[in-house]
Amino acid sequence: MGDDVTVLEQLAAPHLTARQDFSAAFVAMNRIKEVLRVDAHVPVAPLFTLCEQVVASPAYHRQKQAYFLYQAAAEALQLVALRPDPGGRSGDRRRALALLNFGMDLPHEAPRRAMAEALGMLPLAVDKVPVASDPTAEGVSASLDGLPRCDGDWLAGYNIHCVKGWVWQGRSLLAETRSGDMLVVKCLRADEDPRALRRESAWMEYLRGLPEPLERPFHIPRPLVHRQGGLVQAPPDAPPPPDGTALHPKRLAMAFMASSTYFHYPNETEDHRRFNESQVREILSRNAWLLGRLMAMGIAHTAPIPLFHNRAQRHRREDGGRYRWTHAGRLDRWLASCRYPNFGASGLRDFEHFEVVTGRARCRYEIIGSHLISLLLVAGSYFRSKAPDRMGIDASGQPVDTRDLFDRGLMQTMVGDIYRAYYEGFTGEALPADAPIRPVPLVDRMIEEMGVDRHMEEILRVVDQDAMDRPTFTSFLESRGLPRRAALRKAKGQRDIVLMTGPHLGGFNQPISLPELIDFAAAGAARCVAGRFCLEQDRLS
């Protein structure tokens, strides 16, 4: 093929002089990629020219398998971005990154997706020298026998004195203390592994022990631990849990001290608890910063809100029905997912969902995208929470329209606040002033899709019904809004059952109805990673 100096020219030349068929371009791009893998010094000008032509050509956009051509091009550009460039003299890295960024702004989905993934999976320094170690690697399987009761005698050993009786908040028991803080006893669900609560306790201890505190207000609860691993038995004098709350038969729980605002959410529905606009902006941007900063340390909160593709199928799907935004499927019960987010006035919460992701570039890219989606969904739910009863299908059979509840200008500001804060938390630098956020078209589409409840249906397939016993089947239907008598009359396993459980973003087993949200997540995650990558490379130059 000639000497190495002309390798890429020989591979690219046919496509630079005349349009070639898709298969030939795909083969050539992959051969170029392989040359780049083995030769870190081959001149790459022909690659840039070829990539510009491939990305700009409408002939390739129309191909059914276009994504794979753009993926090969993006991976080739990524290899150039990773080549040594002492002092930044050649400019090859900058040009490769510029081309990848350019591809994310194209009107076609295939190049946008490929270029975002290549940027989003650039390696970072934290992958080589982990800042975070997993605090749950050891010590989470202690005995469940002889656990202390969380009663007055046990609490007195911690100098904790409750001034009011227990009240339920979801599956947690709360009690106000003389110090003004709140005692929380988080109970284990019936179908939950006890290690989940022990993980939460371990993460609280780990984060409280960080050598340098985070730069934004973040209240980390203090777990009440003991030599048996941190689990206790729920207080015997507590009132019965709310209907539908199935707890572990041994009443296993963990106890911790939290701020009085620990359960104060940005989208409260009760007037006396609602935050004003500036407060909500601060809460959203601060938690975005915290999520980003912890991600930069290799620590991910994997569920700022629970995101599902389909909750009904979660028990038979390998992925548990959890949402993979890179697949762009419908988003199940988006408004219900936002009702109690795992962040609020005190900062992040539900520490059982923390996980070390050091060295897992794809995982990091997808989690950053999930963070951005979660924050934007909660921002949208703030407007819907003004009138929580306006939801579903009206008396005439039309979807309820709540677009009047949304403030377009405020929502645009929220989107900008969230992304700037996340970027700064993750990279350690302010978002460049010329960064293409473009919140206006995104917000217009968010209001259109999140403000009108077009997608309310969930289908309980026969195969999912067959996996349930009769009591579980009845309980499931009740949890979806059917009166008990109607749920008891429903025949099981005969036909699919349509339930009105939305609003969802997209029809059942259909794509998401708000693809602009997916585009924002992809580009936003990619630019966060690329921004940190560039800063790290500049420091090394």
Disulfide bonds with the S-S distance in Angstrom:
none
